[in-house]
Amino acid sequence: MSKDTTVRPLSSFYSTNLNPTVNSYDKLATRIAYTLGYPQVNIEAHQNQVYENISIAIEMFSKFAGYTEELLTFNSRLYEPGKGIRMDVLFTITEQMKSANIEAPDAPVELDTDLYYSGIAAADNTTDTNSEPLSSNSRGWDTLMSDYRKVIDVFAFEEGSSSGINTLFTLEQTLAQQTYFSYALGKYGFDLISWTTMKNWLDMRRKLLSQDYYYRFDDRNQKLFLTPEPGGGVRRTHFYGIVGAYVERPVHELVSEPWVYQYALALTKIIIGRIRGKYSGTNLFGGGAPNYSELLSEGNAEKDKLETALYEGVPGFGDGQPPLFFIG
């Protein structure tokens, strides 16, 4: 393969935490190759091996990488009794979460991988207009995965007809109007004490008559279940609602994380060390022998250290929310 020895302009290296230059597998693989000594040193690893290492790192880190809070539109007509409703269905009917047109001319594209040396150092200054974009103008569609982003958990469900966003014609709104405009209604108006008592009675009524929905979410199957189920039993009316969900971050955001780079680098060192170990005892041109044990031990040590930081940290290397209370 051709060697990527072109000196790139300095502007291509400017990078920050929130505006990183590494936003694709290709660029991260190139950074790993440069760290290992490319182009002066031959890197005995195939590009698919490095891509697989990056995938392993992202799979491990995505559990600790935090999430985004999203509000999804719920339509009770789409709920299947006994089967629940898939979260990608809610993404589809939520305007800002729909998959966008991937042919948008202003969308960034994945860099091409046609200039590689020993399989992992990519050319950074070429683009492929036929590749998929890294991101879109929707928040729900991950174009690198060609799938909707996965929901981690559901934190709220509100029926729009009672306590959600549409409260204009509810009983609570009527009582509130009579409370604050009682001067215009004479003796028929409510005072604040009467309104508070009535509101408490309505809350108790909802609990006693099981008018509130109990929701449970299966993150593996990405299905939301409600009890009682909409459209079944005595509740056959249809309604709209809001579902609050924690959603995984897209891949193009995770690929720029330092932990992902460090872990993928450690795995690549282990692979190279194992490959060079097969040629132990072989004399190289000019004398000397392949040194694999040092690279192998270094990769294993870094791997163990990174896994310890990920699993035993609080809350790891991720951006999860802090505890809301303390016991002690």
RORO-693029 format. One record per residue (C-alpha): x, y, z. Coordinates in steps of 0.001 Angstrom, whole numbers, m for minus. Example, Ala and Ser with C-alpha at 12.3 -4.5 7.8 and 13.67 -1.06 7.14 Angstrom:
2
<site><X>12300</X><Y>m4500</Y><Z>7800</Z></site>
<site><X>13670</X><Y>m1060</Y><Z>7140</Z></site>
This chain:
328
<site><X>0</X><Y>0</Y><Z>0</Z></site>
<site><X>977</X><Y>3617</Y><Z>m442</Z></site>
<site><X>2682</X><Y>5385</Y><Z>2412</Z></site>
<site><X>994</X><Y>8466</Y><Z>3857</Z></site>
<site><X>4054</X><Y>10672</Y><Z>4264</Z></site>
<site><X>2412</X><Y>13952</Y><Z>3242</Z></site>
<site><X>3074</X><Y>16784</Y><Z>5678</Z></site>
<site><X>m311</X><Y>18141</Y><Z>6605</Z></site>
<site><X>m951</X><Y>21815</Y><Z>7404</Z></site>
<site><X>m822</X><Y>22855</Y><Z>11033</Z></site>
<site><X>m4499</X><Y>23830</Y><Z>10969</Z></site>
<site><X>m5491</X><Y>20164</Y><Z>10642</Z></site>
<site><X>m4138</X><Y>19472</Y><Z>14158</Z></site>
<site><X>m6058</X><Y>22139</Y><Z>16075</Z></site>
<site><X>m8412</X><Y>20376</Y><Z>18474</Z></site>
<site><X>m10327</X><Y>20877</Y><Z>21716</Z></site>
<site><X>m12410</X><Y>18722</Y><Z>24022</Z></site>
<site><X>m15732</X><Y>19889</Y><Z>22581</Z></site>
<site><X>m14443</X><Y>20431</Y><Z>19043</Z></site>
<site><X>m12081</X><Y>17505</Y><Z>18411</Z></site>
<site><X>m10440</X><Y>16673</Y><Z>15112</Z></site>
<site><X>m10919</X><Y>12955</Y><Z>15783</Z></site>
<site><X>m14536</X><Y>12287</Y><Z>14821</Z></site>
<site><X>m14237</X><Y>9049</Y><Z>12843</Z></site>
<site><X>m12698</X><Y>5595</Y><Z>13045</Z></site>
<site><X>m10204</X><Y>6555</Y><Z>10340</Z></site>
<site><X>m8846</X><Y>9542</Y><Z>12230</Z></site>
<site><X>m8615</X><Y>7625</Y><Z>15482</Z></site>
<site><X>m6795</X><Y>4776</Y><Z>13713</Z></site>
<site><X>m4374</X><Y>7327</Y><Z>12281</Z></site>
<site><X>m3730</X><Y>8795</Y><Z>15711</Z></site>
<site><X>m3006</X><Y>5303</Y><Z>17056</Z></site>
<site><X>m623</X><Y>4649</Y><Z>14174</Z></site>
<site><X>1264</X><Y>7904</Y><Z>14809</Z></site>
<site><X>1537</X><Y>7025</Y><Z>18506</Z></site>
<site><X>3139</X><Y>3686</Y><Z>17613</Z></site>
<site><X>5784</X><Y>5334</Y><Z>15429</Z></site>
<site><X>4251</X><Y>5456</Y><Z>11964</Z></site>
<site><X>5448</X><Y>6333</Y><Z>9308</Z></site>
<site><X>9033</X><Y>5748</Y><Z>10467</Z></site>
<site><X>8130</X><Y>2370</Y><Z>11988</Z></site>
<site><X>6289</X><Y>m461</Y><Z>10284</Z></site>
<site><X>3064</X><Y>m1300</Y><Z>12137</Z></site>
<site><X>2258</X><Y>m4992</Y><Z>11844</Z></site>
<site><X>m1498</X><Y>m4756</Y><Z>12253</Z></site>
<site><X>m4388</X><Y>m4845</Y><Z>9820</Z></site>
<site><X>m6793</X><Y>m1924</Y><Z>9667</Z></site>
<site><X>m9722</X><Y>m4205</Y><Z>10557</Z></site>
<site><X>m7941</X><Y>m5189</Y><Z>13765</Z></site>
<site><X>m7594</X><Y>m1563</Y><Z>14808</Z></site>
<site><X>m11213</X><Y>m838</Y><Z>13877</Z></site>
<site><X>m12266</X><Y>m3822</Y><Z>15984</Z></site>
<site><X>m10226</X><Y>m2491</Y><Z>18905</Z></site>
<site><X>m11976</X><Y>875</Y><Z>18590</Z></site>
<site><X>m15356</X><Y>m877</Y><Z>18525</Z></site>
<site><X>m14487</X><Y>m2840</Y><Z>21682</Z></site>
<site><X>m13422</X><Y>359</Y><Z>23441</Z></site>
<site><X>m16632</X><Y>2174</Y><Z>22451</Z></site>
<site><X>m18808</X><Y>m763</Y><Z>23516</Z></site>
<site><X>m17193</X><Y>m730</Y><Z>26953</Z></site>
<site><X>m17139</X><Y>3045</Y><Z>27365</Z></site>
<site><X>m20676</X><Y>3734</Y><Z>26104</Z></site>
<site><X>m22093</X><Y>2308</Y><Z>29334</Z></site>
<site><X>m20261</X><Y>5022</Y><Z>31308</Z></site>
<site><X>m20246</X><Y>7835</Y><Z>28758</Z></site>
<site><X>m23329</X><Y>9598</Y><Z>30030</Z></site>
<site><X>m26458</X><Y>10252</Y><Z>28017</Z></site>
<site><X>m28748</X><Y>12900</Y><Z>26621</Z></site>
<site><X>m32191</X><Y>13630</Y><Z>28033</Z></site>
<site><X>m34859</X><Y>13486</Y><Z>25345</Z></site>
<site><X>m38620</X><Y>14070</Y><Z>25370</Z></site>
<site><X>m40456</X><Y>11730</Y><Z>22998</Z></site>
<site><X>m43986</X><Y>12071</Y><Z>21683</Z></site>
<site><X>m46288</X><Y>9228</Y><Z>22764</Z></site>
<site><X>m49381</X><Y>8243</Y><Z>20758</Z></site>
<site><X>m51538</X><Y>5641</Y><Z>22505</Z></site>
<site><X>m52834</X><Y>4350</Y><Z>19153</Z></site>
<site><X>m49376</X><Y>2922</Y><Z>18443</Z></site>
<site><X>m49287</X><Y>910</Y><Z>21665</Z></site>
<site><X>m49818</X><Y>m2844</Y><Z>21165</Z></site>
<site><X>m51505</X><Y>m4532</Y><Z>24150</Z></site>
<site><X>m49287</X><Y>m7273</Y><Z>25474</Z></site>
<site><X>m46365</X><Y>m6154</Y><Z>23306</Z></site>
<site><X>m45745</X><Y>m2591</Y><Z>24431</Z></site>
<site><X>m44271</X><Y>18</Y><Z>22112</Z></site>
<site><X>m40761</X><Y>189</Y><Z>20659</Z></site>
<site><X>m38754</X><Y>3284</Y><Z>21401</Z></site>
<site><X>m37693</X><Y>3678</Y><Z>17765</Z></site>
<site><X>m41408</X><Y>4106</Y><Z>16987</Z></site>
<site><X>m41479</X><Y>7043</Y><Z>19392</Z></site>
<site><X>m38352</X><Y>8412</Y><Z>17705</Z></site>
<site><X>m40132</X><Y>8202</Y><Z>14362</Z></site>
<site><X>m43129</X><Y>10271</Y><Z>15484</Z></site>
<site><X>m41039</X><Y>12807</Y><Z>17437</Z></site>
<site><X>m40110</X><Y>15539</Y><Z>14991</Z></site>
<site><X>m36607</X><Y>16392</Y><Z>16242</Z></site>
<site><X>m35697</X><Y>12701</Y><Z>16659</Z></site>
<site><X>m36558</X><Y>11569</Y><Z>13121</Z></site>
<site><X>m33805</X><Y>10262</Y><Z>10852</Z></site>
<site><X>m32613</X><Y>13059</Y><Z>8601</Z></site>
<site><X>m31727</X><Y>12999</Y><Z>4929</Z></site>
<site><X>m28224</X><Y>11557</Y><Z>4790</Z></site>
<site><X>m27684</X><Y>13160</Y><Z>1390</Z></site>
<site><X>m27612</X><Y>16646</Y><Z>2894</Z></site>
<site><X>m24755</X><Y>18494</Y><Z>1156</Z></site>
<site><X>m23589</X><Y>20232</Y><Z>4335</Z></site>
<site><X>m23325</X><Y>17058</Y><Z>6408</Z></site>
<site><X>m19807</X><Y>15881</Y><Z>7281</Z></site>
<site><X>m18667</X><Y>12667</Y><Z>5638</Z></site>
<site><X>m16555</X><Y>9734</Y><Z>6793</Z></site>
<site><X>m12988</X><Y>9960</Y><Z>5555</Z></site>
<site><X>m11922</X><Y>7498</Y><Z>2909</Z></site>
<site><X>m9473</X><Y>4686</Y><Z>3683</Z></site>
<site><X>m7515</X><Y>4211</Y><Z>498</Z></site>
<site><X>m4022</X><Y>5244</Y><Z>1662</Z></site>
<site><X>m2784</X><Y>2941</Y><Z>4390</Z></site>
<site><X>598</X><Y>1673</Y><Z>5466</Z></site>
<site><X>589</X><Y>m1762</Y><Z>7129</Z></site>
<site><X>m3169</X><Y>m1534</Y><Z>7407</Z></site>
<site><X>m3909</X><Y>1201</Y><Z>9951</Z></site>
<site><X>m2571</X><Y>4661</Y><Z>9006</Z></site>
<site><X>m5252</X><Y>6450</Y><Z>6968</Z></site>
<site><X>m4938</X><Y>9451</Y><Z>4719</Z></site>
<site><X>m6566</X><Y>12385</Y><Z>6468</Z></site>
<site><X>m6740</X><Y>14844</Y><Z>3601</Z></site>
<site><X>m9154</X><Y>12957</Y><Z>1345</Z></site>
<site><X>m12939</X><Y>12727</Y><Z>1478</Z></site>
<site><X>m15433</X><Y>10383</Y><Z>m75</Z></site>
<site><X>m18716</X><Y>11979</Y><Z>m1058</Z></site>
<site><X>m20379</X><Y>8571</Y><Z>m1271</Z></site>
<site><X>m19766</X><Y>7779</Y><Z>2395</Z></site>
<site><X>m22357</X><Y>8193</Y><Z>5096</Z></site>
<site><X>m22315</X><Y>11387</Y><Z>7165</Z></site>
<site><X>m21069</X><Y>11344</Y><Z>10720</Z></site>
<site><X>m24078</X><Y>13187</Y><Z>12025</Z></site>
<site><X>m27417</X><Y>14529</Y><Z>10906</Z></site>
<site><X>m29805</X><Y>17289</Y><Z>11869</Z></site>
<site><X>m31834</X><Y>14859</Y><Z>13954</Z></site>
<site><X>m31004</X><Y>13806</Y><Z>17487</Z></site>
<site><X>m32370</X><Y>10280</Y><Z>17258</Z></site>
<site><X>m30633</X><Y>8773</Y><Z>14225</Z></site>
<site><X>m27032</X><Y>7558</Y><Z>14437</Z></site>
<site><X>m25800</X><Y>7553</Y><Z>10838</Z></site>
<site><X>m22623</X><Y>5612</Y><Z>11604</Z></site>
<site><X>m24708</X><Y>2817</Y><Z>13126</Z></site>
<site><X>m27464</X><Y>3214</Y><Z>10496</Z></site>
<site><X>m29949</X><Y>2802</Y><Z>13306</Z></site>
<site><X>m31788</X><Y>4760</Y><Z>15950</Z></site>
<site><X>m29912</X><Y>5543</Y><Z>19130</Z></site>
<site><X>m30696</X><Y>3211</Y><Z>21994</Z></site>
<site><X>m32583</X><Y>4279</Y><Z>25116</Z></site>
<site><X>m30848</X><Y>3597</Y><Z>28422</Z></site>
<site><X>m33851</X><Y>4183</Y><Z>30667</Z></site>
<site><X>m37165</X><Y>6008</Y><Z>30907</Z></site>
<site><X>m37456</X><Y>8562</Y><Z>33706</Z></site>
<site><X>m40952</X><Y>10000</Y><Z>33151</Z></site>
<site><X>m44286</X><Y>9376</Y><Z>31474</Z></site>
<site><X>m46991</X><Y>12030</Y><Z>31364</Z></site>
<site><X>m50428</X><Y>11694</Y><Z>29840</Z></site>
<site><X>m51093</X><Y>14894</Y><Z>27981</Z></site>
<site><X>m54766</X><Y>15117</Y><Z>28932</Z></site>
<site><X>m54198</X><Y>15505</Y><Z>32684</Z></site>
<site><X>m50757</X><Y>16450</Y><Z>33958</Z></site>
<site><X>m48762</X><Y>16825</Y><Z>30778</Z></site>
<site><X>m48261</X><Y>19805</Y><Z>28500</Z></site>
<site><X>m51947</X><Y>20218</Y><Z>27496</Z></site>
<site><X>m53749</X><Y>21409</Y><Z>30644</Z></site>
<site><X>m55918</X><Y>24194</Y><Z>29218</Z></site>
<site><X>m59249</X><Y>22335</Y><Z>29439</Z></site>
<site><X>m58579</X><Y>20199</Y><Z>32502</Z></site>
<site><X>m60446</X><Y>20350</Y><Z>35804</Z></site>
<site><X>m57359</X><Y>21707</Y><Z>37534</Z></site>
<site><X>m57206</X><Y>24625</Y><Z>35123</Z></site>
<site><X>m60902</X><Y>25383</Y><Z>35651</Z></site>
<site><X>m60492</X><Y>25412</Y><Z>39433</Z></site>
<site><X>m57448</X><Y>27640</Y><Z>39160</Z></site>
<site><X>m59353</X><Y>30133</Y><Z>37032</Z></site>
<site><X>m62202</X><Y>30248</Y><Z>39551</Z></site>
<site><X>m59683</X><Y>30702</Y><Z>42373</Z></site>
<site><X>m57896</X><Y>33694</Y><Z>40942</Z></site>
<site><X>m60981</X><Y>35249</Y><Z>39345</Z></site>
<site><X>m63430</X><Y>34581</Y><Z>42183</Z></site>
<site><X>m64153</X><Y>38268</Y><Z>42499</Z></site>
<site><X>m65998</X><Y>38043</Y><Z>39169</Z></site>
<site><X>m67968</X><Y>34943</Y><Z>40168</Z></site>
<site><X>m69375</X><Y>36144</Y><Z>43482</Z></site>
<site><X>m69977</X><Y>33463</Y><Z>46100</Z></site>
<site><X>m69346</X><Y>30670</Y><Z>43583</Z></site>
<site><X>m65626</X><Y>31315</Y><Z>43431</Z></site>
<site><X>m63057</X><Y>29116</Y><Z>45187</Z></site>
<site><X>m60561</X><Y>30440</Y><Z>47683</Z></site>
<site><X>m57041</X><Y>29065</Y><Z>47950</Z></site>
<site><X>m57901</X><Y>26703</Y><Z>50793</Z></site>
<site><X>m60829</X><Y>25195</Y><Z>48886</Z></site>
<site><X>m58753</X><Y>24859</Y><Z>45740</Z></site>
<site><X>m55921</X><Y>23137</Y><Z>47632</Z></site>
<site><X>m58392</X><Y>20722</Y><Z>49253</Z></site>
<site><X>m59963</X><Y>19947</Y><Z>45884</Z></site>
<site><X>m56567</X><Y>19406</Y><Z>44291</Z></site>
<site><X>m55557</X><Y>16971</Y><Z>47043</Z></site>
<site><X>m58834</X><Y>15124</Y><Z>46556</Z></site>
<site><X>m58211</X><Y>14825</Y><Z>42825</Z></site>
<site><X>m54731</X><Y>13420</Y><Z>43460</Z></site>
<site><X>m56142</X><Y>10872</Y><Z>45905</Z></site>
<site><X>m58875</X><Y>9980</Y><Z>43409</Z></site>
<site><X>m56286</X><Y>9249</Y><Z>40727</Z></site>
<site><X>m54399</X><Y>6945</Y><Z>43075</Z></site>
<site><X>m57468</X><Y>5070</Y><Z>44358</Z></site>
<site><X>m58941</X><Y>4544</Y><Z>40895</Z></site>
<site><X>m55558</X><Y>3657</Y><Z>39324</Z></site>
<site><X>m55742</X><Y>6474</Y><Z>36823</Z></site>
<site><X>m51987</X><Y>6968</Y><Z>36819</Z></site>
<site><X>m49967</X><Y>4838</Y><Z>34420</Z></site>
<site><X>m47199</X><Y>2640</Y><Z>35764</Z></site>
<site><X>m44408</X><Y>2279</Y><Z>33202</Z></site>
<site><X>m41563</X><Y>m201</Y><Z>32908</Z></site>
<site><X>m38851</X><Y>m307</Y><Z>30278</Z></site>
<site><X>m36872</X><Y>m3217</Y><Z>28817</Z></site>
<site><X>m33537</X><Y>m1788</Y><Z>27647</Z></site>
<site><X>m32487</X><Y>m4960</Y><Z>25805</Z></site>
<site><X>m35616</X><Y>m5137</Y><Z>23662</Z></site>
<site><X>m36091</X><Y>m1345</Y><Z>23672</Z></site>
<site><X>m39769</X><Y>m1669</Y><Z>24574</Z></site>
<site><X>m41920</X><Y>431</Y><Z>26883</Z></site>
<site><X>m44804</X><Y>m1215</Y><Z>28756</Z></site>
<site><X>m47668</X><Y>583</Y><Z>30505</Z></site>
<site><X>m50114</X><Y>m582</Y><Z>33160</Z></site>
<site><X>m53063</X><Y>m269</Y><Z>32579</Z></site>
<site><X>m52511</X><Y>m694</Y><Z>28857</Z></site>
<site><X>m53868</X><Y>2037</Y><Z>26577</Z></site>
<site><X>m56770</X><Y>1006</Y><Z>24351</Z></site>
<site><X>m57684</X><Y>m1995</Y><Z>26469</Z></site>
<site><X>m60174</X><Y>m2733</Y><Z>29233</Z></site>
<site><X>m62253</X><Y>222</Y><Z>30373</Z></site>
<site><X>m59788</X><Y>2784</Y><Z>29046</Z></site>
<site><X>m60416</X><Y>2787</Y><Z>25330</Z></site>
<site><X>m59853</X><Y>6486</Y><Z>24678</Z></site>
<site><X>m56746</X><Y>7544</Y><Z>22797</Z></site>
<site><X>m54398</X><Y>10250</Y><Z>23933</Z></site>
<site><X>m51018</X><Y>11856</Y><Z>23373</Z></site>
<site><X>m48327</X><Y>12031</Y><Z>25993</Z></site>
<site><X>m44669</X><Y>12703</Y><Z>26670</Z></site>
<site><X>m41997</X><Y>10112</Y><Z>27487</Z></site>
<site><X>m38785</X><Y>11289</Y><Z>29119</Z></site>
<site><X>m35848</X><Y>9050</Y><Z>28194</Z></site>
<site><X>m32098</X><Y>8825</Y><Z>28708</Z></site>
<site><X>m30537</X><Y>8064</Y><Z>25294</Z></site>
<site><X>m27037</X><Y>6805</Y><Z>24469</Z></site>
<site><X>m24658</X><Y>9243</Y><Z>22875</Z></site>
<site><X>m23961</X><Y>8707</Y><Z>19152</Z></site>
<site><X>m20799</X><Y>6942</Y><Z>17995</Z></site>
<site><X>m19192</X><Y>10024</Y><Z>16450</Z></site>
<site><X>m19162</X><Y>11624</Y><Z>19924</Z></site>
<site><X>m17737</X><Y>8557</Y><Z>21672</Z></site>
<site><X>m14905</X><Y>8010</Y><Z>19177</Z></site>
<site><X>m13245</X><Y>11251</Y><Z>20324</Z></site>
<site><X>m13149</X><Y>10281</Y><Z>24012</Z></site>
<site><X>m9614</X><Y>9968</Y><Z>25474</Z></site>
<site><X>m10417</X><Y>6669</Y><Z>27203</Z></site>
<site><X>m11503</X><Y>5124</Y><Z>23889</Z></site>
<site><X>m8212</X><Y>6191</Y><Z>22276</Z></site>
<site><X>m6112</X><Y>4920</Y><Z>25169</Z></site>
<site><X>m7891</X><Y>1563</Y><Z>25382</Z></site>
<site><X>m7809</X><Y>977</Y><Z>21616</Z></site>
<site><X>m4099</X><Y>1861</Y><Z>21674</Z></site>
<site><X>m3462</X><Y>m660</Y><Z>24455</Z></site>
<site><X>m5297</X><Y>m3403</Y><Z>22539</Z></site>
<site><X>m3300</X><Y>m2573</Y><Z>19403</Z></site>
<site><X>m40</X><Y>m2851</Y><Z>21338</Z></site>
<site><X>m1107</X><Y>m6311</Y><Z>22535</Z></site>
<site><X>m1916</X><Y>m7419</Y><Z>18977</Z></site>
<site><X>1394</X><Y>m6141</Y><Z>17605</Z></site>
<site><X>3272</X><Y>m7789</Y><Z>20471</Z></site>
<site><X>1617</X><Y>m11136</Y><Z>19770</Z></site>
<site><X>2336</X><Y>m10867</Y><Z>16049</Z></site>
<site><X>5993</X><Y>m10000</Y><Z>16637</Z></site>
<site><X>6211</X><Y>m12832</Y><Z>19172</Z></site>
<site><X>5703</X><Y>m15364</Y><Z>16387</Z></site>
<site><X>9011</X><Y>m14246</Y><Z>14902</Z></site>
<site><X>11022</X><Y>m14456</Y><Z>18122</Z></site>
<site><X>14484</X><Y>m15832</Y><Z>17467</Z></site>
<site><X>14488</X><Y>m14462</Y><Z>13926</Z></site>
<site><X>17426</X><Y>m12241</Y><Z>13039</Z></site>
<site><X>16577</X><Y>m8981</Y><Z>11311</Z></site>
<site><X>18620</X><Y>m7377</Y><Z>8545</Z></site>
<site><X>21551</X><Y>m5594</Y><Z>10112</Z></site>
<site><X>21325</X><Y>m7683</Y><Z>13260</Z></site>
<site><X>18945</X><Y>m7646</Y><Z>16167</Z></site>
<site><X>15690</X><Y>m9481</Y><Z>16832</Z></site>
<site><X>12026</X><Y>m8460</Y><Z>17128</Z></site>
<site><X>11276</X><Y>m7018</Y><Z>20569</Z></site>
<site><X>7765</X><Y>m8109</Y><Z>21435</Z></site>
<site><X>7741</X><Y>m8797</Y><Z>25187</Z></site>
<site><X>8143</X><Y>m5153</Y><Z>26180</Z></site>
<site><X>5312</X><Y>m3981</Y><Z>23901</Z></site>
<site><X>3064</X><Y>m6874</Y><Z>25002</Z></site>
<site><X>3588</X><Y>m6236</Y><Z>28709</Z></site>
<site><X>3103</X><Y>m2491</Y><Z>28220</Z></site>
<site><X>m217</X><Y>m3038</Y><Z>26435</Z></site>
<site><X>m1496</X><Y>m5455</Y><Z>29085</Z></site>
<site><X>m527</X><Y>m3071</Y><Z>31900</Z></site>
<site><X>m2286</X><Y>m140</Y><Z>30231</Z></site>
<site><X>m5346</X><Y>m2286</Y><Z>29517</Z></site>
<site><X>m5677</X><Y>m3358</Y><Z>33167</Z></site>
<site><X>m5185</X><Y>200</Y><Z>34407</Z></site>
<site><X>m7832</X><Y>1621</Y><Z>32074</Z></site>
<site><X>m10352</X><Y>m1093</Y><Z>32963</Z></site>
<site><X>m9811</X><Y>m401</Y><Z>36661</Z></site>
<site><X>m10386</X><Y>3317</Y><Z>36132</Z></site>
<site><X>m13536</X><Y>2594</Y><Z>34129</Z></site>
<site><X>m15187</X><Y>64</Y><Z>36433</Z></site>
<site><X>m14038</X><Y>1279</Y><Z>39834</Z></site>
<site><X>m14237</X><Y>5017</Y><Z>39288</Z></site>
<site><X>m17166</X><Y>7107</Y><Z>40574</Z></site>
<site><X>m18885</X><Y>7153</Y><Z>38146</Z></site>
<site><X>m15984</X><Y>5875</Y><Z>36051</Z></site>
<site><X>m14763</X><Y>8089</Y><Z>33231</Z></site>
<site><X>m18328</X><Y>8966</Y><Z>32245</Z></site>
<site><X>m20444</X><Y>12073</Y><Z>32628</Z></site>
<site><X>m23295</X><Y>10614</Y><Z>34655</Z></site>
<site><X>m25344</X><Y>12818</Y><Z>36945</Z></site>
<site><X>m24139</X><Y>13091</Y><Z>40568</Z></site>
<site><X>m26128</X><Y>11469</Y><Z>43375</Z></site>
<site><X>m29190</X><Y>13473</Y><Z>44440</Z></site>
<site><X>m28813</X><Y>12515</Y><Z>48104</Z></site>
<site><X>m26232</X><Y>11122</Y><Z>50510</Z></site>
<site><X>m26585</X><Y>8604</Y><Z>53298</Z></site>
<site><X>m24226</X><Y>8739</Y><Z>56229</Z></site>
